[in-house]
């Protein structure tokens, strides 16, 4: 192969085929990338609380948070690949996640189980609101594939928030 051709290809801009206008690609992939940063932040916080759970309901909470973490992690690849499929780019590093994430970390040495669950409930509800905003943006550009994915993820996050809410309720 011709060395000049190889060098030219290496320096060529990313030109993924897409029927979206450039501004739609920029806005949708940007929203998805920020959502991806939030998903990673929520995943890591969920795993943090899973690892540091304690108390009389340890096993139940530990297993629930493990399941929830798996569900959150499962969506990360699809979010990133959707941004790429439409011609955009996505996260490139841990630093990039930290720069974009809207879900706050919790680095406390000790958090009570009840506070862990309540915080994750609130975070999942915030994540739902971020996904709804992204859904609205995608709907404006008639991006039915992304809106369909988001609808499933919104339902999953609402279910996580519901389970977390129910675990923190006082017995009647």
C-alpha positions, 0 to 999 in steps of 0.5 A: 500500500502507498505510504502517502495513502496510508498517512492521508487516511490516518489524518482524514476526519471522521466521516461516519455516514449519517442522514442527520444534519451536522448540527443534529449530530453535534447536539444529539451526540453531545447530549448522549455523551453527557448522559453517558458520563452520568451513567458511568457516575451513577454506575460507580456510585451504585457499585460504591454503595454495593461494596460498602453496604452494611447492616441487618438488610445487607444481603438484600440491599447488596444484591439489589444494588448489584443488579441495578449496577449491572443494568446501568452498566449495560446501557453504557455501550449502547449510549456510546455506540448510538452517538458514534452511529449518527456520526458523533464522538463520545467519551474518551477518558475518566477525566472526560466523565468527571468534566461532564457528569451531573450525578455527584460522587459520594466519597464519604468514609461511611454512609448509612444504608438508608442514606445510600438508598435514598441518595441513589433514589434521588440520583436515579430520578435525576437521571430520568429527568436527564434522559427525558431532556435528551429524549425531547432533543432527539424527538426534535430531530426525528431521531426515533432510534435514540428516542426508543432506546431512551424510553426503555432506559427511562422505564428501567431507571423509574423502576430502580427509583421505585425499588429504592424508594420502597426500601427506605419507607418506614413499615406501616 
